[in-house]
Amino acid sequence: MNSIPISILGCILVFLVLISGFFSGSETALMSLNRYRLRHQANSGHKAAQRTARLLEDRDRLISLILLGNNFVNILASAIATVIALRLMGEAGIAVATGLLTIVILVFAEVTPKTFATRRAEQFAFVASAVYVPLMYVTYPLVAATNWLSSTILRLLKTDAPADDEHLSSDELRTVLSETAGMIPQRHRDMLVNILDLGTVSVSDIMVPRNEIVGIDLDDPWDEVMKDISDSPHSRLLVYRENVDNVIGFIYLRKMIDALRSGKINRAYLESAVRDPYYIPEGTTLTVQLLNFQREKRRVGLVVDEYGDIQGMLTLEDILEEIVGEFDNDPRISPAEIRPQPDGSFIVDGTAQVRNLNRSFNWSLPSEGPKTLNGIVVEHFENFPPKGAVFTFNGHPMTILAVEDNKVQQVRIEPNDVDTQDEESTAVS
């Protein structure tokens, strides 16, 4: 090497630094690729993506190849820099060469290429894969020996390789969706998150409570039955005798249009059109129930508790509205439970569900306990409070406006939340 001119050695040194930068940058680019985007591109027929995906299937070999190449280049560069320093400055040049080479490698072979690689990861990785694929075959014996030696040492240290689990949990998927702002419309992201939430919500959280079920009592006079049918805003009606506990089934009004128009409908025809009831255990999650509706070819069912008592009614639309939002704003179908007031407060019906309150006010009221505002109030007071009672629940000040028929009918919720989370209450006579 002493016979080689210094100018040539300098050119070789610059070339080695550039090669070192390529190894460092390509490692960062390949390891920081979005694996889902890469998989999508590969499945779409993108040749460079397919080549890169194959390369990343064996990351241990790839990392060994990059490290072998990078270390070989850095060591060779260090040797050449030492020779140049000795020939220019003698023994004193060794220290100078070490310091200068450290700075050069740090800036031009580490920091700069790795920063560039993080900004252009995909392009850098595709170019690097074209280099590494043939290089992997050429250096296979050396890389294989290095991996075997490394694996042997790890086994002696009793270090097991972690499972390569690429599956995302629901929480991780929520994080991925939250980071797609600008790529997926907000509306679509909300729908996807709502789908994930279906598995954590039970049918009892969104069902129509038993006391609000609209149906037809076959023991009523025929004129009243016909009036109930003609005035109903629903397409499906529960049919029972005397009370909801004596359920006969459901009728689908759209299948009775011809009979209603021709006037041929009578009590016998109505009873023959009733479809058997479908029952849903109250602990069933919405994800499971959506599939059950599909399998049973049903659109409506009665929610029952462990004793078989009817607790409420659930429709397919109720589940779909959890995903896409309300379908119909007809006040006959969906009464306005939350009414804003001029002073900024809200008057809320006691039947308002906790989930609707959380959505409307961006609250985080607990959903494990009572499902309605009435349930929250009764649980707080451990009794039915008098009209005018004021209390703070979970930091939200509330005033009881009306209590009738063993239920809290209306509650006023003030616009400003109380800072403290302590629950306090006072009764106003």
C-alpha positions as CSV (number, residue, x, y, z in Angstrom):
1,M,0.0,0.0,0.0
2,N,3.0,2.2,0.5
3,S,3.6,2.2,-3.3
4,I,0.1,3.6,-4.0
5,P,0.0,7.4,-4.5
6,I,-1.6,9.4,-1.8
7,S,-4.1,10.8,-4.3
8,I,-5.4,7.4,-5.2
9,L,-5.6,6.4,-1.5
10,G,-7.6,9.5,-0.8
11,C,-10.0,8.7,-3.6
12,I,-10.4,5.1,-2.2
13,L,-11.0,6.6,1.3
14,V,-13.8,8.9,0.0
15,F,-15.4,5.9,-1.9
16,L,-15.3,3.8,1.3
17,V,-16.9,6.5,3.3
18,L,-19.7,6.7,0.7
19,I,-20.1,2.9,0.8
20,S,-20.3,3.1,4.6
21,G,-23.0,5.7,4.3
22,F,-24.9,3.5,1.9
23,F,-24.8,0.5,4.4
24,S,-25.9,2.7,7.3
25,G,-28.7,4.5,5.4
26,S,-30.0,1.3,3.8
27,E,-30.3,-0.4,7.2
28,T,-32.4,2.5,8.5
29,A,-34.5,2.6,5.4
30,L,-35.2,-1.1,5.3
31,M,-36.0,-1.4,9.0
32,S,-38.3,1.6,9.0
33,L,-40.5,0.6,6.1
34,N,-44.2,0.5,6.6
35,R,-44.7,-3.2,6.3
36,Y,-48.4,-3.0,5.6
37,R,-47.8,-0.5,2.7
38,L,-45.0,-2.7,1.5
39,R,-47.2,-5.8,1.6
40,H,-49.9,-4.0,-0.3
41,Q,-47.5,-2.8,-3.0
42,A,-46.0,-6.3,-3.3
43,N,-49.5,-7.8,-3.7
44,S,-50.3,-5.1,-6.4
45,G,-47.4,-6.4,-8.5
46,H,-44.8,-3.7,-7.7
47,K,-41.5,-5.5,-8.6
48,A,-39.2,-3.5,-6.3
49,A,-41.7,-4.0,-3.4
50,Q,-41.8,-7.7,-4.1
51,R,-38.0,-7.9,-4.1
52,T,-37.7,-5.9,-0.9
53,A,-40.4,-8.0,0.8
54,R,-38.5,-11.2,0.0
55,L,-35.3,-9.6,1.3
56,L,-37.0,-8.7,4.6
57,E,-38.4,-12.3,5.1
58,D,-35.1,-13.2,6.7
59,R,-34.1,-10.1,8.7
60,D,-31.3,-11.9,10.6
61,R,-29.4,-12.7,7.4
62,L,-30.0,-9.2,6.1
63,I,-28.8,-7.5,9.2
64,S,-25.7,-9.7,9.3
65,L,-24.9,-8.8,5.7
66,I,-25.3,-5.1,6.3
67,L,-23.2,-5.2,9.5
68,L,-20.5,-7.3,7.9
69,G,-20.2,-4.9,4.9
70,N,-20.3,-1.8,7.0
71,N,-17.7,-3.0,9.5
72,F,-15.4,-4.2,6.7
73,V,-15.6,-0.9,4.9
74,N,-15.1,1.1,8.1
75,I,-12.1,-0.9,9.1
76,L,-10.5,-0.7,5.7
77,A,-11.1,3.1,5.7
78,S,-9.5,3.4,9.0
79,A,-6.4,1.5,7.7
80,I,-6.1,3.7,4.6
81,A,-6.5,6.8,6.7
82,T,-3.7,5.6,9.0
83,V,-1.4,5.0,6.0
84,I,-2.1,8.5,4.6
85,A,-1.5,10.1,8.0
86,L,1.8,8.3,8.5
87,R,3.1,9.2,5.1
88,L,2.1,12.9,5.5
89,M,2.8,13.6,9.2
90,G,4.6,10.5,10.6
91,E,3.6,9.0,14.0
92,A,1.8,12.2,15.0
93,G,-0.6,11.8,12.1
94,I,-2.2,8.7,13.6
95,A,-4.0,10.7,16.3
96,V,-5.0,13.3,13.8
97,A,-6.3,10.7,11.4
98,T,-8.3,9.0,14.1
99,G,-10.0,12.2,15.1
100,L,-10.7,13.4,11.6
101,L,-12.0,10.0,10.4
102,T,-14.3,9.7,13.4
103,I,-15.9,13.0,12.6
104,V,-16.1,12.2,8.8
105,I,-17.7,8.8,9.4
106,L,-20.1,10.2,12.0
107,V,-21.3,13.0,9.7
108,F,-21.1,11.5,6.3
109,A,-21.5,7.8,7.0
110,E,-23.9,7.7,9.9
111,V,-26.0,10.8,10.8
112,T,-26.5,12.2,7.3
113,P,-27.4,9.0,5.4
114,K,-29.6,7.7,8.2
115,T,-31.5,11.0,8.4
116,F,-31.9,11.0,4.6
117,A,-33.1,7.4,4.8
118,T,-35.8,8.2,7.4
119,R,-37.2,10.9,5.0
120,R,-36.9,8.7,1.8
121,A,-37.2,5.3,3.3
122,E,-39.2,3.7,0.5
123,Q,-37.1,4.9,-2.4
124,F,-33.8,4.2,-0.5
125,A,-35.0,0.7,0.5
126,F,-36.0,-0.2,-3.1
127,V,-32.6,0.8,-4.5
128,A,-30.8,-1.0,-1.6
129,S,-32.7,-4.2,-2.2
130,A,-31.5,-4.3,-5.8
131,V,-27.9,-4.3,-4.4
132,Y,-28.5,-6.7,-1.5
133,V,-30.2,-9.5,-3.3
134,P,-27.2,-10.5,-5.5
135,L,-24.8,-9.6,-2.6
136,M,-26.8,-12.0,-0.4
137,Y,-26.0,-14.9,-2.7
138,V,-22.3,-13.9,-3.1
139,T,-21.7,-13.7,0.7
140,Y,-24.0,-16.5,1.7
141,P,-21.3,-18.7,3.3
142,L,-19.8,-15.9,5.4
143,V,-23.2,-14.6,6.4
144,A,-24.4,-18.1,7.3
145,A,-21.3,-18.8,9.4
146,T,-21.8,-15.5,11.2
147,N,-25.4,-16.2,12.0
148,W,-24.6,-19.7,13.2
149,L,-21.9,-18.4,15.6
150,S,-24.2,-15.6,16.8
151,S,-27.1,-18.1,17.4
152,T,-24.8,-20.5,19.2
153,I,-23.7,-17.7,21.6
154,L,-27.4,-16.7,22.2
155,R,-28.3,-20.3,23.0
156,L,-25.5,-20.6,25.5
157,L,-26.9,-17.4,27.1
158,K,-30.4,-19.1,27.1
159,T,-31.9,-16.2,25.1
160,D,-34.9,-17.3,23.1
161,A,-35.8,-15.3,20.0
162,P,-39.1,-13.4,20.4
163,A,-42.1,-14.4,18.4
164,D,-42.5,-12.4,15.3
165,D,-46.0,-11.3,15.9
166,E,-47.3,-8.9,13.3
167,H,-50.9,-9.0,14.4
168,L,-52.3,-5.7,15.7
169,S,-54.5,-5.5,18.8
170,S,-57.7,-3.4,18.7
171,D,-55.9,-0.6,20.7
172,E,-52.9,-0.7,18.3
173,L,-55.3,-0.5,15.3
174,R,-57.0,2.5,16.8
175,T,-53.5,4.1,17.0
176,V,-52.9,3.3,13.4
177,L,-56.2,4.8,12.4
178,S,-55.5,8.0,14.4
179,E,-52.3,8.4,12.5
180,T,-54.0,8.2,9.1
181,A,-55.3,11.8,9.3
182,G,-55.3,13.2,5.8
183,M,-55.2,9.8,4.2
184,I,-58.6,8.6,5.3
185,P,-61.6,11.0,5.8
186,Q,-62.5,11.7,9.4
187,R,-66.0,10.2,8.8
188,H,-64.5,6.9,7.6
189,R,-62.0,6.7,10.5
190,D,-64.8,7.3,13.0
191,M,-66.8,4.4,11.4
192,L,-63.8,2.1,11.6
193,V,-63.2,3.0,15.3
194,N,-66.9,2.4,16.0
195,I,-66.6,-1.1,14.4
196,L,-63.7,-1.9,16.8
197,D,-65.9,-0.7,19.7
198,L,-68.7,-3.1,18.9
199,G,-66.9,-5.9,20.6
200,T,-66.8,-4.0,23.9
201,V,-70.5,-3.0,23.9
202,S,-73.4,-5.3,24.9
203,V,-76.9,-5.3,23.5
204,S,-78.2,-4.0,26.8
205,D,-76.2,-0.8,26.3
206,I,-78.2,0.2,23.2
207,M,-81.5,-1.7,23.4
208,V,-84.9,0.1,23.6
209,P,-85.9,-0.3,27.2
210,R,-88.9,-2.5,28.0
211,N,-91.1,0.4,29.0
212,E,-90.5,2.2,25.6
213,I,-91.3,-0.8,23.4
214,V,-94.0,0.0,20.9
215,G,-96.3,-2.9,20.1
216,I,-99.8,-4.2,19.4
217,D,-102.0,-5.7,22.1
218,L,-104.2,-8.3,20.3
219,D,-106.7,-8.0,23.2
220,D,-107.5,-4.4,22.3
221,P,-110.5,-3.6,20.2
222,W,-109.9,-4.1,16.5
223,D,-110.3,-0.3,15.7
224,E,-107.4,0.5,18.2
225,V,-105.3,-2.2,16.7
226,M,-105.7,-0.8,13.2
227,K,-105.0,2.7,14.5
228,D,-101.8,1.5,16.1
229,I,-100.7,-0.1,12.8
230,S,-101.6,2.9,10.7
231,D,-100.0,5.5,13.1
232,S,-96.8,3.5,13.7
233,P,-93.6,5.1,12.4
234,H,-91.9,1.7,12.6
235,S,-91.7,-1.1,10.0
236,R,-91.8,-3.8,12.6
237,L,-94.1,-4.1,15.6
238,L,-94.2,-6.4,18.6
239,V,-97.4,-8.3,19.0
240,Y,-98.5,-9.5,22.5
241,R,-101.5,-10.1,24.6
242,E,-102.2,-8.0,27.7
243,N,-98.5,-7.1,28.3
244,V,-95.1,-7.5,26.9
245,D,-94.5,-10.7,28.9
246,N,-97.0,-12.5,26.8
247,V,-95.2,-12.1,23.5
248,I,-96.6,-13.6,20.3
249,G,-94.0,-12.3,17.9
250,F,-93.4,-9.5,15.3
251,I,-95.3,-8.3,12.3
252,Y,-93.5,-6.7,9.3
253,L,-95.7,-3.9,8.0
254,R,-94.1,-3.7,4.6
255,K,-95.3,-7.3,4.0
256,M,-98.8,-6.3,4.8
257,I,-99.1,-3.3,2.5
258,D,-101.3,-5.1,-0.1
259,A,-103.7,-6.3,2.5
260,L,-103.9,-2.9,4.2
261,R,-104.6,-1.2,0.8
262,S,-107.3,-3.7,-0.1
263,G,-108.9,-3.6,3.3
264,K,-108.8,-7.4,3.5
265,I,-106.8,-7.4,6.8
266,N,-108.6,-8.8,9.8
267,R,-107.6,-10.2,13.2
268,A,-107.1,-13.8,11.8
269,Y,-104.9,-12.4,8.9
270,L,-102.9,-10.4,11.4
271,E,-102.3,-13.4,13.7
272,S,-101.2,-15.5,10.7
273,A,-98.7,-12.8,9.6
274,V,-96.9,-12.8,13.0
275,R,-93.4,-14.2,13.0
276,D,-92.1,-16.0,16.0
277,P,-90.1,-13.9,18.4
278,Y,-86.3,-14.0,18.5
279,Y,-84.6,-13.7,21.9
280,I,-81.1,-12.2,22.6
281,P,-79.2,-12.8,25.9
282,E,-78.5,-9.4,27.5
283,G,-74.7,-9.9,27.8
284,T,-74.2,-10.5,24.0
285,T,-71.8,-8.1,22.4
286,L,-72.8,-6.1,19.4
287,T,-70.2,-7.9,17.2
288,V,-71.6,-11.3,18.0
289,Q,-75.2,-10.1,17.7
290,L,-74.6,-8.5,14.3
291,L,-73.4,-11.9,13.0
292,N,-76.3,-13.6,14.8
293,F,-78.8,-11.4,13.0
294,Q,-77.1,-12.2,9.7
295,R,-77.1,-16.0,10.4
296,E,-80.7,-16.1,11.6
297,K,-81.9,-13.7,8.9
298,R,-83.5,-11.5,11.5
299,R,-83.6,-7.7,12.0
300,V,-85.2,-7.4,15.4
301,G,-85.1,-9.4,18.7
302,L,-86.1,-9.2,22.3
303,V,-83.3,-8.8,24.9
304,V,-83.8,-11.1,27.9
305,D,-82.0,-11.5,31.2
306,E,-80.7,-14.7,32.8
307,Y,-84.2,-15.5,34.1
308,G,-85.8,-15.1,30.7
309,D,-87.5,-11.8,31.5
310,I,-87.8,-9.3,28.7
311,Q,-85.5,-6.3,29.3
312,G,-85.8,-4.5,26.0
313,M,-85.8,-4.7,22.2
314,L,-82.9,-4.5,19.7
315,T,-83.0,-4.0,15.9
316,L,-80.3,-4.4,13.3
317,E,-80.6,-0.6,12.7
318,D,-79.6,0.0,16.3
319,I,-76.3,-1.8,15.8
320,L,-75.7,-0.1,12.4
321,E,-76.3,3.3,14.0
322,E,-73.5,2.5,16.4
323,I,-71.2,2.4,13.4
324,V,-72.5,5.2,11.0
325,G,-74.6,7.3,13.3
326,E,-78.4,8.0,13.4
327,F,-80.3,7.0,10.3
328,D,-83.5,9.0,11.0
329,N,-84.1,12.2,12.9
330,D,-87.9,11.7,12.9
331,P,-88.9,12.8,16.5
332,R,-91.5,10.0,16.6
333,I,-88.8,7.5,16.2
334,S,-85.9,9.1,18.0
335,P,-87.2,11.5,20.6
336,A,-84.9,14.5,21.4
337,E,-83.5,13.4,24.8
338,I,-81.0,16.2,25.1
339,R,-82.3,19.7,24.6
340,P,-80.0,22.7,24.7
341,Q,-81.2,25.8,26.6
342,P,-80.6,29.5,26.0
343,D,-78.4,29.8,29.1
344,G,-76.1,27.1,27.8
345,S,-77.4,24.3,30.1
346,F,-79.1,21.1,28.8
347,I,-82.4,19.5,29.8
348,V,-82.0,15.8,29.5
349,D,-84.6,13.1,29.8
350,G,-84.0,10.4,32.4
351,T,-84.2,7.8,29.8
352,A,-81.1,9.1,28.0
353,Q,-78.5,6.4,27.7
354,V,-75.1,6.9,29.2
355,R,-73.5,6.2,25.8
356,N,-75.5,9.0,24.2
357,L,-74.4,11.4,27.0
358,N,-70.8,10.5,26.5
359,R,-71.1,11.1,22.8
360,S,-73.1,14.3,23.0
361,F,-71.0,16.0,25.7
362,N,-67.7,14.2,25.0
363,W,-67.8,12.8,28.5
364,S,-66.3,9.6,29.9
365,L,-69.1,8.5,32.3
366,P,-68.6,4.9,33.4
367,S,-70.6,2.4,31.3
368,E,-70.2,-0.6,33.6
369,G,-73.0,0.5,36.0
370,P,-76.3,2.2,35.2
371,K,-77.2,2.4,31.5
372,T,-79.4,5.5,31.7
373,L,-79.3,8.9,33.4
374,N,-82.2,7.8,35.6
375,G,-80.1,4.9,36.8
376,I,-77.2,7.2,37.5
377,V,-79.3,9.5,39.7
378,V,-81.0,6.7,41.6
379,E,-77.7,4.9,42.2
380,H,-76.2,8.2,43.5
381,F,-79.0,9.0,45.9
382,E,-79.8,5.4,46.7
383,N,-83.4,6.5,46.4
384,F,-85.7,8.6,44.3
385,P,-84.6,12.2,44.9
386,P,-87.1,15.1,45.3
387,K,-87.6,17.7,42.7
388,G,-84.9,20.4,42.9
389,A,-82.2,18.1,44.3
390,V,-78.7,19.2,43.2
391,F,-75.7,16.9,42.9
392,T,-72.4,16.5,41.2
393,F,-71.6,13.3,39.4
394,N,-68.2,12.6,38.0
395,G,-67.5,16.3,37.9
396,H,-70.8,17.3,36.2
397,P,-73.4,19.4,38.1
398,M,-77.0,18.2,37.7
399,T,-80.4,19.4,39.0
400,I,-83.5,17.2,39.2
401,L,-86.4,18.8,37.4
402,A,-89.1,16.2,37.5
403,V,-89.7,12.8,39.2
404,E,-92.8,10.8,38.2
405,D,-93.9,7.2,38.2
406,N,-90.9,6.0,40.1
407,K,-88.5,7.5,37.5
408,V,-86.4,10.6,37.2
409,Q,-88.1,12.3,34.2
410,Q,-85.8,15.3,33.6
411,V,-82.5,16.6,34.7
412,R,-80.8,19.9,34.0
413,I,-77.1,19.7,33.3
414,E,-75.1,22.9,33.8
415,P,-72.8,24.0,31.0
416,N,-69.6,24.3,33.1
417,D,-68.1,21.2,34.6
418,V,-67.0,21.2,38.2
419,D,-63.2,20.7,38.6
420,T,-63.4,18.3,41.4
421,Q,-64.3,14.7,40.8
422,D,-65.9,14.3,44.3
423,E,-69.6,13.7,44.3
424,E,-71.6,16.0,46.4
425,S,-75.4,16.5,46.7
426,T,-78.0,18.6,48.4
427,A,-81.7,18.2,48.6
428,V,-83.9,21.2,48.0
429,S,-87.4,20.9,49.4
